Amino acid sequence: MAPGHVLASAIKDVRGAVYYVVEEIAAGEFMPQLLVFGPEHGAQLTAIPTDIEFYQKNPEVLEKLEEAIEKN
């Protein structure tokens, strides 16, 4: 689709998760469990290099990606 380019990439943002756990420990409220952090917790999970030619020629693909990100 766009040789030599990454169209979208997932990013793992652990800062928010670490901050949350440290706050819980400091408050004496931490309970070991599976914690899942996503967009609803402020995590930025996607990187989209919007300046590549592919998106300029196919803006509808970028629009669909952005819609999907907003839904989550």
C-alpha positions in Angstrom: 0.0 0.0 0.0 2.8 2.4 0.9 6.2 0.8 0.3 8.8 1.9 2.8 6.3 3.4 5.2 4.4 2.3 8.3 0.7 3.3 8.0 -0.1 3.0 11.7 1.7 1.6 14.8 0.6 0.7 18.3 2.4 2.5 21.1 2.7 1.2 24.7 2.4 4.1 27.1 3.4 2.7 30.5 3.7 6.1 32.3 0.0 6.3 33.2 0.0 2.7 34.4 3.0 3.1 36.6 1.7 6.4 38.0 -1.7 4.7 38.8 0.0 1.8 40.6 2.3 4.0 42.6 -0.7 6.1 43.7 -2.6 3.0 44.7 0.4 1.7 46.7 1.0 5.1 48.4 -2.6 5.2 49.4 -2.5 1.6 50.7 -5.2 0.6 48.3 -3.2 -1.5 45.7 -4.7 -4.9 45.0 -2.6 -7.2 42.7 -4.7 -7.9 39.6 -4.7 -7.6 35.8 -4.8 -4.0 34.9 -5.6 -3.0 31.3 -5.0 0.6 30.3 -6.4 2.0 27.0 -7.7 5.2 25.4 -10.3 5.5 28.1 -7.5 6.0 30.6 -5.7 8.6 28.5 -3.2 6.2 26.9 -2.1 7.1 23.3 -2.2 3.8 21.6 -1.7 4.7 17.9 0.9 6.6 15.9 -0.2 7.6 12.4 2.3 9.4 10.2 -0.3 11.5 8.4 2.2 13.3 6.2 2.9 10.3 4.0 1.7 10.3 0.4 -0.6 7.3 0.9 -2.9 9.3 3.2 -2.8 12.3 0.9 -4.0 10.1 -2.0 -6.4 8.1 0.2 -7.8 10.5 2.9 -10.8 8.2 3.5 -8.4 5.6 5.0 -7.1 8.2 7.5 -10.7 9.3 8.3 -11.7 5.7 9.1 -8.6 5.2 11.3 -9.4 8.4 13.2 -13.0 7.3 13.6 -11.9 3.9 15.0 -9.6 5.6 17.5 -12.4 7.9 18.7 -14.7 5.0 19.3 -12.3 3.4 21.7 
